[in-house]
Amino acid sequence: MTRVRPSLYQGVGQAMLRAAVHLTEPAMPPWPTATAPVEQWRTWLSSVWSDNAFRQTVTDASPGLAGQVQAIVDGRTPKPRRVRRAALATARYAIRYAHRSTPYGLFAGVTPIGFGDAASVRFGERHQAVTRPDPVVLDETISAWESDSTRMAEAKVCVNTLVRQRDGHIYVPSEGDAEFRLVLSPVLRLVLDLARSPIRYCHLADKLAAEFPAVSDAARDRLLGELLRVRLLRSSLRAPATVVDPTDALPLAARTQVRDLRSACDLRLDAAVRLPKDVLTEAGTATTVLARLATHPNGTPTWHRWIKQFTEQYGEDVPVPVEMATAPDRGVGFPDGFVTASEPPRPMSRRDRLLLELAGTAAAEGTCTVALTGAMIEELEAAAGEKPRHHAPHLELAAQVHAASVQALNRGDFRLRVLTVSRSAGSMTGRFWHLFPGAEEAYANLPTVDPEAELAQLSFHAGRVPADLLTRAPQALPRIVSVGEFRRPEPHVLFPRDLSVTVADGRPQLVESATGKPLELLAPTAINFLWNNYTPPMARFLGEISRAASPQVTWFDWGAAWTLPFTPALTYRRTILTAARWKIRSRTLPARTAPLQQWADQLHAWRARFRVPEWVLLAEDDQQLPLDLTRDVDLDLLRAHLDASPFGIATLHDAPPPDADGWIGGRAHSIVVPLARRS
């Protein structure tokens, strides 16, 4: 008899609903053929573009595309290929307009949700858009100010805490995984010393003039401007990530200048939604199962290698300054893949073999769904290796609630479809805390891996400017660890130089160097740390190290079975842990020059062989685009995706049933539930 285990996780913090604003996509006329004249494409675009609400939504999201489409509609005729590309991009937006719940401009927004004895749903029309300057435009404006020594005179600057010194050079992180390398000259040595703490720009310039009188004022200003441009210096004009509106750090004149710039908006939905407590219970159960099925119960091989290298070099119970431990020339450096994406092939495991057998059996039997039993979960759990010594203390689950009606939901006739699991509470909800003042207060008492550790908030800028708003969240915890920002030294602010790392009993621990107090960091950012082009390696290191020996709970990992052309859906109780998935390669279909009908005929033949439904979700990174494979426009979008894929692969997931959103009026939606480990 299989033992029934209690749930490891329970709801905590503020759950949120993410939902599309619109219920239907704009009316789309028949899709022109690939060889259709420009006039037919213009007619198609004119028809779709005549929907005022859709046009406004797309214009807010992509002013560049809106300008192209308007130019085509107005009769300016670029090359046919560009017209078709604009139509394809517009068609993607038309589909996501009513079928995708990921918050994005005016397409979809968020609202808090509660849980009670019965469900209730109210949706109004008075959604509120909260705007902030577009990060790219704001960055350009601030950069222009920083290049003007007169404007910068009273501003303060400090050395970027991400700067590294090695082999007579200074290394400064740039966009993505690029970096600048500067020769460590006498003037740079002085700048590094003088601006270790914030200093007025004019005072720094005066001290440089006194030390190097032969250098002209113009040359000195050019140097400081260049150091600001390459980010060796950070200025007070760039607000740290705990400042929700980055214009708050600007002088009044600069704030006036950016007032009319292009903006980015977050949408607070005019809605009130309550779900039955059974949904919250099911979310805890689903998270528990995914935690038990984690591929690496005690941390990833990458972190295991780093821990082994650290203990070989320093031993256990020895605190080593973080900046020394992560220096490639003096310490261990960062774990593999933190600077440049890489992961050596892993050997076939017993877990892989079990999952390959499970997927192969489902394919042979012609079934698209496998219902997991307690015995199957225990077998997979055992196949992953040793049991976890420390469970992840908190995380967030994103899922869809499938129910035909509110009445069905209330009587327990629902399904929970897992979309993803984030690394910690606040990962998906943190960037929206500013829409609901006080929401962040519920995260102050989250559990930690080490019961003695203090939870502090990690604050950093995204590695790429367009993602800046994804890292901004109000301060939720008493203390902050600031990485790569302009920050004034304060008692509640720590920098990487204030931290050390030690290893005890095989588990790494972050500690405050001055006191030896163990710390664990909460990073309320929607950026996936695996996108190393978006997260500074130091920020990822500090955010992950305390959990490095804990299970990495994510969406279900098929392991080696991921290479198969088909994997079935896995369900447990009322939860779809992972949906059925198909992969199709471009080489399976005719070349891109073949007529769409010939291409479609072979696609449908493939669908028949693999039992692929008409409605699917096209996976694009962590997003999914609903496609109806009986419509020409959707087929062309799939074909364009395959043509653009560097690997020539499209991943398709089974779409929810037609009545899945019935309880919420047919509105595309998902919920995000913060969960914490039970004590």
Buried (B, 14 or more C-beta within 10 A) or exposed (E): EEEEEEBBBBBBBBBBBBBBBBBEBBEBEEBBEBEBEBEBBBBBBBBBBEBEEBBEBBBBBBEEBBEBBBBBBEEEBEEBEBBBBBBBBBBBBBBBBBBBBBBBBBBBBBBBBEBEEEBEBEBEEEBEEBEBBBBBBBBEBBBEBBBEBEBBEEBBBBBBBBBBBEEEEBBBBEBEBEBBEBEBEEBBEBBBEBBEEBBBBBBBBEBBBEEBEEBEEEEBBBBBBBBBEBBBBBBBBBBBBBBBBBBEBBBEEBBEBBEEBEBBBBBBBBBBBBBBBBBBBBBBBBBBBBBBBBBBBBBBBBBBBBBEBBBEEBEEEBBBBBBEBBBEEEBBBBBBBBBEEEEEEEEEBEBBBBBBEBBBEBBEEEBBEBEBEBEBBBEBBEBBBEEBBBBBBBBBBBBBBBBBBBEBBBEEBBBBBBBBBBBBBBBBBBBBBBBBEEBBEBBEEBBBBBEEBBBBBBBBBBBBBBBBBBBBBBBBBEBBBBBBBBBEEEEEBBBBEBBBBBBEEBBBBBBBBEEEBBBBBBBBBBBBBEBBBBBBBBBBBBBBBBBBBBBBBBBBBBBBBBEBBBBBBBBBEBBBBBBBBBBBBBEBBBEEEBEBEEBBBEBBEBBEEBEBEEBBBBBEEEEBBBBBBEBBBBBBBBBBBBEEBEEBBBBBBBBBEEEBBBBBEBBBBBBBBBBBBEE
